[in-house]
Amino acid sequence: MSMKTNKEAREAEPPGPEAVFDYVYAVLHSPRYRQRYRELLRLGFPRIPYPDGKEQFEELRALGCQLRSLHLLELLPQGMNDLGVVYLGEGDDVVKQPQWRDGAVWINPEKRFQGIAEEEWKYYIGGYQPLQKWLQYREGRQLSSDDVIHYERMAYAVRQTLWLMQQIDKTYTP
């Protein structure tokens, strides 16, 4: 009778629920996965494939963990200057017909969030474009300094999500 070492016993244990969630979260953010299973996703019955092995599972789990933390706005740079988005302009902070143009999101004719790419402005999560929707809900209202910081963090999260999706596609093979 052979006894397993502690290392072998740990490796034989199935991954916990959080690890499985992070793996699934990564797979669901793969552009190739979304393209291949577009119809099933539309119907609400996505197929989640098994990983090609423990190494792929661990790589995707780690990327999914980063995405989850990012989407909860937990994975952010320490300094606000590191976000790559700057709130600029003169005038009031009232949101009036927000739009993207010239590399910025304009909340009104005078004020803008500089440093947001068009791809980030148009990015969808589910059926929503978060950078657009957040401002649309605030039309006619004045943004507070906390609102400005939150929006800059959201823009950073969208930018990093797009980058992580590319990294996921390098690991994920449908």
Backbone as CSV, one residue per row, in Angstrom:
resi,resn,N_x,N_y,N_z,CA_x,CA_y,CA_z,C_x,C_y,C_z
1,MET,0.850,-1.166,0.000,0.000,0.000,0.000,0.900,1.235,0.000
2,SER,0.621,2.163,-0.940,1.446,3.370,-1.024,0.713,4.534,-0.375
3,MET,1.474,5.325,0.319,0.933,6.506,0.988,1.250,7.730,0.134
4,LYS,0.312,8.647,0.031,0.534,9.891,-0.710,1.259,10.886,0.194
5,THR,2.159,11.641,-0.409,2.801,12.722,0.328,1.794,13.853,0.485
6,ASN,2.091,14.812,1.349,1.198,15.971,1.529,1.015,16.726,0.223
7,LYS,2.115,16.869,-0.541,2.040,17.586,-1.817,1.117,16.852,-2.782
8,GLU,1.269,15.544,-2.883,0.412,14.760,-3.790,-1.042,14.829,-3.354
9,ALA,-1.282,14.810,-2.046,-2.655,14.887,-1.544,-3.274,16.233,-1.889
10,ARG,-2.508,17.322,-1.738,-3.028,18.657,-2.082,-3.331,18.757,-3.564
11,GLU,-2.421,18.196,-4.399,-2.623,18.267,-5.846,-3.806,17.431,-6.292
12,ALA,-4.137,16.380,-5.533,-5.243,15.511,-5.897,-6.592,16.113,-5.494
13,GLU,-6.582,17.071,-4.574,-7.819,17.697,-4.140,-8.408,18.527,-5.276
14,PRO,-9.722,18.476,-5.434,-10.333,19.313,-6.475,-10.243,20.785,-6.082
15,PRO,-10.262,21.672,-7.074,-10.210,23.106,-6.761,-11.468,23.527,-6.005
16,GLY,-11.323,24.543,-5.186,-12.455,25.057,-4.418,-13.398,25.869,-5.275
17,PRO,-14.544,26.248,-4.709,-15.548,26.986,-5.475,-15.053,28.326,-6.014
18,GLU,-14.230,29.034,-5.253,-13.733,30.327,-5.724,-12.802,30.145,-6.924
19,ALA,-11.976,29.102,-6.896,-11.069,28.836,-8.018,-11.870,28.478,-9.268
20,VAL,-12.911,27.683,-9.108,-13.757,27.309,-10.251,-14.467,28.553,-10.786
21,PHE,-14.982,29.389,-9.891,-15.644,30.627,-10.319,-14.680,31.488,-11.132
22,ASP,-13.457,31.657,-10.635,-12.477,32.486,-11.339,-12.145,31.904,-12.710
23,TYR,-12.040,30.573,-12.811,-11.799,29.924,-14.111,-12.958,30.232,-15.068
24,VAL,-14.173,30.041,-14.605,-15.358,30.289,-15.436,-15.428,31.761,-15.835
25,TYR,-15.118,32.644,-14.903,-15.140,34.084,-15.175,-14.159,34.440,-16.284
26,ALA,-12.983,33.821,-16.238,-11.991,34.065,-17.292,-12.498,33.543,-18.633
27,VAL,-13.004,32.328,-18.658,-13.485,31.742,-19.913,-14.591,32.605,-20.516
28,LEU,-15.510,33.075,-19.677,-16.619,33.896,-20.178,-16.155,35.246,-20.727
29,HIS,-14.941,35.657,-20.410,-14.405,36.916,-20.927,-13.461,36.717,-22.112
30,SER,-13.343,35.493,-22.592,-12.509,35.233,-23.758,-13.259,35.645,-25.028
31,PRO,-12.683,36.552,-25.825,-13.347,36.918,-27.084,-13.578,35.713,-28.002
32,ARG,-12.620,34.780,-28.044,-12.813,33.590,-28.893,-13.958,32.735,-28.371
33,TYR,-14.047,32.586,-27.062,-15.153,31.830,-26.475,-16.473,32.509,-26.806
34,ARG,-16.532,33.819,-26.631,-17.770,34.549,-26.891,-18.211,34.429,-28.347
35,GLN,-17.236,34.408,-29.245,-17.559,34.262,-30.662,-18.073,32.853,-30.951
36,ARG,-17.376,31.866,-30.450,-17.730,30.469,-30.737,-19.095,30.093,-30.153
37,TYR,-19.381,30.550,-28.941,-20.618,30.164,-28.251,-21.640,31.298,-28.197
38,ARG,-21.568,32.199,-29.142,-22.445,33.372,-29.185,-23.919,33.001,-29.045
39,GLU,-24.368,32.015,-29.788,-25.792,31.642,-29.749,-26.191,31.066,-28.398
40,LEU,-25.356,30.201,-27.833,-25.672,29.635,-26.523,-25.665,30.713,-25.441
41,LEU,-24.764,31.663,-25.552,-24.738,32.767,-24.598,-26.003,33.613,-24.718
42,ARG,-26.439,33.813,-25.926,-27.651,34.603,-26.165,-28.878,33.917,-25.550
43,LEU,-28.891,32.587,-25.599,-30.001,31.826,-25.037,-29.901,31.682,-23.524
44,GLY,-28.740,32.011,-22.968,-28.564,31.897,-21.522,-28.068,30.541,-21.072
45,PHE,-27.557,29.727,-22.001,-27.056,28.402,-21.662,-25.619,28.232,-22.140
46,PRO,-24.704,28.975,-21.555,-23.323,28.854,-22.030,-22.713,27.505,-21.645
47,ARG,-21.912,26.994,-22.517,-21.166,25.763,-22.277,-19.804,26.180,-21.744
48,ILE,-19.413,25.642,-20.611,-18.103,25.944,-20.040,-17.221,24.721,-20.262
49,PRO,-16.198,24.861,-21.108,-15.346,23.715,-21.413,-14.384,23.387,-20.264
50,TYR,-14.025,22.117,-20.189,-12.993,21.709,-19.237,-11.655,22.270,-19.711
51,PRO,-10.783,22.588,-18.791,-9.451,23.053,-19.206,-8.659,21.907,-19.812
52,ASP,-7.640,22.270,-20.582,-6.793,21.259,-21.214,-5.837,20.601,-20.222
53,GLY,-5.818,21.073,-19.024,-4.954,20.503,-17.995,-4.878,21.443,-16.814
54,LYS,-4.163,20.983,-15.802,-4.051,21.773,-14.576,-3.368,23.120,-14.829
55,GLU,-2.360,23.130,-15.699,-1.636,24.373,-15.966,-2.554,25.412,-16.596
56,GLN,-3.340,25.001,-17.591,-4.267,25.945,-18.218,-5.321,26.411,-17.212
57,PHE,-5.825,25.479,-16.399,-6.802,25.853,-15.377,-6.220,26.926,-14.466
58,GLU,-5.003,26.720,-13.989,-4.377,27.663,-13.053,-4.130,29.029,-13.704
59,GLU,-3.693,29.032,-14.967,-3.465,30.302,-15.653,-4.770,31.076,-15.822
60,LEU,-5.817,30.374,-16.250,-7.107,31.043,-16.439,-7.722,31.436,-15.100
61,ARG,-7.556,30.607,-14.083,-8.053,30.946,-12.751,-7.405,32.237,-12.264
62,ALA,-6.094,32.362,-12.450,-5.385,33.565,-12.002,-5.878,34.801,-12.758
63,LEU,-6.079,34.678,-14.068,-6.589,35.802,-14.857,-8.024,36.149,-14.444
64,GLY,-8.832,35.120,-14.192,-10.210,35.350,-13.735,-10.253,36.028,-12.378
65,CYS,-9.317,35.671,-11.510,-9.217,36.298,-10.197,-8.886,37.788,-10.353
66,GLN,-7.965,38.100,-11.261,-7.640,39.506,-11.516,-8.853,40.263,-12.049
67,LEU,-9.573,39.633,-12.974,-10.777,40.272,-13.531,-11.814,40.527,-12.450
68,ARG,-12.053,39.520,-11.631,-13.050,39.658,-10.559,-12.674,40.816,-9.637
69,SER,-11.438,40.867,-9.227,-10.976,41.944,-8.342,-11.078,43.299,-9.033
70,LEU,-10.774,43.321,-10.307,-10.860,44.562,-11.079,-12.305,45.031,-11.181
71,HIS,-13.221,44.113,-11.463,-14.628,44.483,-11.620,-15.265,44.896,-10.303
72,LEU,-14.701,44.464,-9.197,-15.163,44.914,-7.884,-14.429,46.188,-7.451
73,LEU,-13.604,46.718,-8.363,-12.793,47.914,-8.140,-11.839,47.746,-6.959
74,GLU,-11.384,46.509,-6.756,-10.410,46.219,-5.706,-8.988,46.253,-6.247
75,LEU,-8.815,45.969,-7.521,-7.490,45.881,-8.133,-7.210,47.176,-8.884
76,LEU,-6.814,48.198,-8.142,-6.561,49.511,-8.722,-5.182,50.000,-8.303
77,PRO,-4.553,50.837,-9.133,-3.268,51.418,-8.728,-3.436,52.273,-7.473
78,GLN,-2.367,52.426,-6.738,-2.414,53.208,-5.503,-2.688,54.686,-5.771
79,GLY,-1.998,55.273,-6.746,-2.157,56.699,-7.022,-3.166,56.951,-8.118
80,MET,-3.953,58.002,-7.968,-4.954,58.341,-8.986,-4.284,58.709,-10.308
81,ASN,-3.062,59.219,-10.274,-2.366,59.576,-11.511,-2.028,58.357,-12.346
82,ASP,-2.047,57.182,-11.746,-1.713,55.948,-12.455,-2.887,55.375,-13.241
83,LEU,-4.058,55.976,-13.129,-5.241,55.449,-13.811,-5.243,55.762,-15.301
84,GLY,-4.544,56.795,-15.717,-4.481,57.147,-17.125,-5.675,57.941,-17.615
85,VAL,-6.525,58.398,-16.710,-7.702,59.196,-17.056,-7.642,60.466,-16.216
86,VAL,-7.896,61.609,-16.875,-7.831,62.894,-16.178,-9.106,63.677,-16.472
87,TYR,-9.664,64.274,-15.437,-10.865,65.108,-15.575,-10.414,66.545,-15.813
88,LEU,-10.802,67.115,-16.946,-10.318,68.440,-17.361,-11.459,69.338,-17.805
89,GLY,-11.171,70.637,-17.843,-12.092,71.617,-18.402,-12.575,72.622,-17.388
90,GLU,-13.140,73.686,-17.906,-13.712,74.756,-17.081,-15.222,74.619,-17.123
91,GLY,-15.884,75.261,-16.181,-17.347,75.249,-16.178,-17.897,74.303,-15.120
92,ASP,-19.217,74.081,-15.209,-19.864,73.257,-14.186,-19.652,71.760,-14.468
93,ASP,-20.041,70.960,-13.501,-19.860,69.506,-13.586,-21.177,68.781,-13.852
94,VAL,-22.132,69.471,-14.451,-23.430,68.876,-14.738,-23.326,68.031,-16.007
95,VAL,-23.832,66.807,-15.922,-23.797,65.902,-17.065,-24.918,66.287,-18.026
96,LYS,-24.503,66.600,-19.278,-25.457,66.983,-20.330,-25.037,66.275,-21.610
97,GLN,-25.786,65.303,-22.040,-25.533,64.562,-23.273,-24.078,64.087,-23.382
98,PRO,-23.682,63.137,-22.528,-22.303,62.647,-22.587,-22.012,61.984,-23.933
99,GLN,-20.785,62.177,-24.405,-20.389,61.592,-25.686,-18.877,61.427,-25.742
100,TRP,-18.438,60.532,-26.596,-17.002,60.341,-26.815,-16.604,61.071,-28.092
101,ARG,-15.523,61.838,-28.025,-14.931,62.427,-29.230,-13.509,62.873,-28.894
102,ASP,-12.662,62.778,-29.872,-11.281,63.256,-29.767,-10.518,62.671,-28.580
103,GLY,-10.717,61.393,-28.301,-9.966,60.742,-27.235,-10.416,61.077,-25.832
104,ALA,-11.638,61.589,-25.706,-12.144,61.970,-24.387,-13.647,61.718,-24.307
105,VAL,-14.132,61.551,-23.087,-15.570,61.477,-22.832,-15.991,62.836,-22.304
106,TRP,-16.810,63.516,-23.080,-17.299,64.849,-22.730,-18.607,64.692,-21.978
107,ILE,-18.691,65.290,-20.786,-19.947,65.221,-20.025,-20.837,66.411,-20.351
108,ASN,-20.214,67.466,-20.875,-20.929,68.659,-21.341,-19.960,69.384,-22.284
109,PRO,-20.339,70.500,-22.873,-19.438,71.144,-23.844,-18.091,71.608,-23.285
110,GLU,-17.957,71.740,-21.962,-16.713,72.252,-21.391,-15.873,71.220,-20.635
111,LYS,-16.491,70.188,-20.071,-15.791,69.259,-19.177,-15.673,67.877,-19.819
112,ARG,-14.516,67.225,-19.540,-14.263,65.926,-20.162,-13.366,65.055,-19.289
113,PHE,-13.457,63.754,-19.539,-12.530,62.771,-18.999,-11.568,62.435,-20.130
114,GLN,-10.357,62.951,-20.046,-9.346,62.744,-21.086,-8.651,61.403,-20.863
115,GLY,-8.352,60.701,-21.963,-7.593,59.458,-21.863,-8.442,58.206,-21.948
116,ILE,-9.653,58.323,-22.454,-10.523,57.156,-22.617,-10.625,56.866,-24.114
117,ALA,-10.199,55.680,-24.511,-10.240,55.283,-25.920,-11.671,54.981,-26.346
118,GLU,-11.910,55.126,-27.620,-13.248,54.840,-28.157,-13.650,53.395,-27.881
119,GLU,-12.706,52.475,-27.979,-12.976,51.057,-27.690,-13.465,50.878,-26.253
120,GLU,-12.908,51.636,-25.332,-13.321,51.565,-23.931,-14.714,52.159,-23.745
121,TRP,-14.986,53.265,-24.411,-16.296,53.919,-24.354,-17.388,52.994,-24.895
122,LYS,-17.084,52.240,-25.943,-18.076,51.377,-26.595,-18.125,49.959,-26.021
123,TYR,-17.267,49.630,-25.060,-17.177,48.280,-24.524,-18.478,47.868,-23.831
124,TYR,-18.909,46.640,-24.128,-20.120,46.071,-23.531,-19.770,45.062,-22.450
125,ILE,-20.534,45.109,-21.365,-20.569,44.031,-20.375,-22.022,43.610,-20.346
126,GLY,-22.283,42.395,-20.818,-23.665,41.978,-20.982,-24.304,42.868,-22.032
127,GLY,-25.431,43.430,-21.728,-26.119,44.304,-22.675,-25.850,45.778,-22.448
128,TYR,-24.881,46.097,-21.585,-24.651,47.497,-21.228,-23.246,47.963,-21.570
129,GLN,-23.151,49.234,-21.866,-21.867,49.901,-22.040,-21.658,50.716,-20.760
130,PRO,-20.878,50.176,-19.819,-20.828,50.777,-18.479,-20.384,52.233,-18.438
131,LEU,-19.416,52.624,-19.268,-18.951,54.010,-19.222,-20.018,54.972,-19.733
132,GLN,-20.829,54.503,-20.680,-21.924,55.339,-21.179,-23.103,55.333,-20.212
133,LYS,-23.481,54.143,-19.768,-24.669,53.987,-18.934,-24.547,54.760,-17.623
134,TRP,-23.374,54.705,-17.006,-23.161,55.371,-15.725,-23.425,56.870,-15.858
135,LEU,-22.916,57.480,-16.926,-23.135,58.914,-17.139,-24.583,59.209,-17.528
136,GLN,-25.185,58.344,-18.327,-26.580,58.572,-18.737,-27.506,58.591,-17.518
137,TYR,-27.239,57.750,-16.532,-28.049,57.742,-15.311,-27.901,59.039,-14.522
138,ARG,-26.852,59.778,-14.792,-26.578,61.013,-14.046,-26.843,62.278,-14.856
139,GLU,-27.491,62.152,-16.017,-27.782,63.340,-16.830,-28.617,64.323,-16.024
140,GLY,-28.215,65.606,-16.111,-28.903,66.660,-15.381,-28.394,66.840,-13.958
141,ARG,-27.515,65.962,-13.504,-26.964,66.065,-12.151,-25.521,66.539,-12.193
142,GLN,-25.094,67.169,-11.128,-23.708,67.609,-11.010,-22.884,66.482,-10.397
143,LEU,-21.737,66.212,-11.005,-20.852,65.182,-10.476,-20.096,65.718,-9.263
144,SER,-20.029,64.899,-8.223,-19.233,65.250,-7.049,-17.793,64.801,-7.290
145,SER,-16.890,65.187,-6.415,-15.499,64.744,-6.560,-15.415,63.219,-6.421
146,ASP,-16.253,62.620,-5.569,-16.287,61.155,-5.452,-16.788,60.514,-6.745
147,ASP,-17.769,61.136,-7.400,-18.262,60.631,-8.689,-17.148,60.633,-9.730
148,VAL,-16.386,61.714,-9.768,-15.289,61.837,-10.737,-14.258,60.731,-10.497
149,ILE,-13.881,60.523,-9.253,-12.915,59.468,-8.912,-13.468,58.101,-9.292
150,HIS,-14.741,57.872,-8.989,-15.358,56.578,-9.319,-15.347,56.339,-10.833
151,TYR,-15.682,57.358,-11.601,-15.708,57.207,-13.057,-14.301,56.943,-13.609
152,GLU,-13.307,57.631,-13.073,-11.925,57.377,-13.501,-11.528,55.933,-13.194
153,ARG,-11.958,55.430,-12.056,-11.669,54.031,-11.694,-12.385,53.059,-12.623
154,MET,-13.628,53.387,-12.957,-14.374,52.547,-13.900,-13.668,52.489,-15.249
155,ALA,-13.221,53.643,-15.734,-12.536,53.692,-17.029,-11.264,52.858,-16.987
156,TYR,-10.533,52.938,-15.889,-9.328,52.117,-15.726,-9.700,50.627,-15.743
157,ALA,-10.775,50.268,-15.038,-11.206,48.868,-14.982,-11.578,48.353,-16.372
158,VAL,-12.248,49.161,-17.162,-12.597,48.749,-18.528,-11.323,48.562,-19.356
159,ARG,-10.383,49.492,-19.248,-9.122,49.383,-19.997,-8.387,48.093,-19.630
160,GLN,-8.284,47.821,-18.354,-7.587,46.615,-17.895,-8.350,45.354,-18.277
161,THR,-9.678,45.428,-18.283,-10.486,44.279,-18.711,-10.169,43.921,-20.157
162,LEU,-10.100,44.914,-21.015,-9.781,44.655,-22.424,-8.397,44.029,-22.561
163,TRP,-7.442,44.492,-21.765,-6.090,43.922,-21.801,-6.107,42.480,-21.282
164,LEU,-6.809,42.236,-20.171,-6.874,40.881,-19.616,-7.588,39.920,-20.567
165,MET,-8.579,40.414,-21.295,-9.261,39.560,-22.268,-8.281,39.071,-23.338
166,GLN,-7.365,39.918,-23.745,-6.333,39.500,-24.707,-5.429,38.432,-24.091
167,GLN,-5.090,38.596,-22.818,-4.241,37.620,-22.137,-4.970,36.277,-21.999
168,ILE,-6.255,36.340,-21.729,-7.056,35.118,-21.617,-7.058,34.382,-22.946
169,ASP,-7.229,35.110,-24.043,-7.243,34.467,-25.351,-5.912,33.825,-25.704
170,LYS,-4.821,34.279,-25.118,-3.520,33.644,-25.353,-3.432,32.292,-24.646
171,THR,-4.215,32.125,-23.582,-4.192,30.892,-22.791,-5.327,29.957,-23.172
172,TYR,-6.501,30.514,-23.438,-7.692,29.717,-23.708,-7.701,29.232,-25.154
173,THR,-7.964,27.957,-25.312,-8.101,27.391,-26.663,-9.435,26.638,-26.718
174,PRO,-10.384,27.165,-27.479,-11.714,26.506,-27.547,-11.652,25.182,-28.285
